[in-house]
């Protein structure tokens, strides 16, 4: 079984630092495969925002 890298361990253990609607850090756990400090829900929101911007630019 391959060993996890430092970034993968941090991604799974560092809570989400994205702000919620009240301006407080989200705090949900991260997930392997995502950057440290972002939860899957916020990652999807960022992806959708980028897609929307790319569609407007095209």
ROGU-110249 format. One record per residue (C-alpha): residue number from 1; x negated, y negated, z; residue in three letters. Coordinates in steps of 0.5 Angstrom, whole numbers. Layout:
// ROGU-110249
(NUM (X Y Z) 'ALA');
...
This chain:
// ROGU-110249
(1 (0 0 0) 'UNK');
(2 (-3 -7 -2) 'UNK');
(3 (-5 -12 4) 'UNK');
(4 (-1 -18 4) 'UNK');
(5 (-5 -25 2) 'UNK');
(6 (-5 -30 7) 'UNK');
(7 (0 -34 3) 'UNK');
(8 (5 -28 3) 'UNK');
(9 (5 -28 10) 'UNK');
(10 (6 -35 11) 'UNK');
(11 (12 -35 6) 'UNK');
(12 (15 -30 10) 'UNK');
(13 (14 -33 17) 'UNK');
(14 (14 -41 16) 'UNK');
(15 (21 -43 17) 'UNK');
(16 (24 -48 12) 'UNK');
(17 (22 -55 12) 'UNK');
(18 (27 -57 7) 'UNK');
(19 (32 -62 10) 'UNK');
(20 (39 -61 11) 'UNK');
(21 (45 -65 10) 'UNK');
(22 (44 -68 17) 'UNK');
(23 (37 -70 16) 'UNK');
(24 (34 -64 20) 'UNK');
(25 (29 -59 18) 'UNK');
(26 (33 -52 15) 'UNK');
(27 (29 -47 19) 'UNK');
(28 (32 -41 16) 'UNK');
(29 (26 -36 15) 'UNK');
(30 (22 -36 8) 'UNK');
(31 (22 -30 3) 'UNK');
(32 (16 -26 0) 'UNK');
(33 (15 -29 -7) 'UNK');
(34 (17 -36 -5) 'UNK');
(35 (12 -42 -3) 'UNK');
(36 (11 -43 5) 'UNK');
(37 (16 -47 8) 'UNK');
(38 (22 -46 3) 'UNK');
(39 (28 -41 4) 'UNK');
(40 (31 -38 -2) 'UNK');
(41 (38 -42 -2) 'UNK');
(42 (33 -49 -2) 'UNK');
(43 (29 -45 -8) 'UNK');
(44 (35 -44 -12) 'UNK');
(45 (38 -51 -11) 'UNK');
(46 (31 -54 -13) 'UNK');
(47 (31 -49 -19) 'UNK');
(48 (38 -52 -21) 'UNK');
(49 (36 -59 -20) 'UNK');
(50 (30 -58 -25) 'UNK');
(51 (34 -54 -30) 'UNK');
(52 (39 -60 -30) 'UNK');
(53 (34 -65 -31) 'UNK');
(54 (31 -61 -37) 'UNK');
(55 (37 -61 -40) 'UNK');
(56 (38 -68 -40) 'UNK');
(57 (31 -70 -42) 'UNK');
(58 (33 -65 -48) 'UNK');
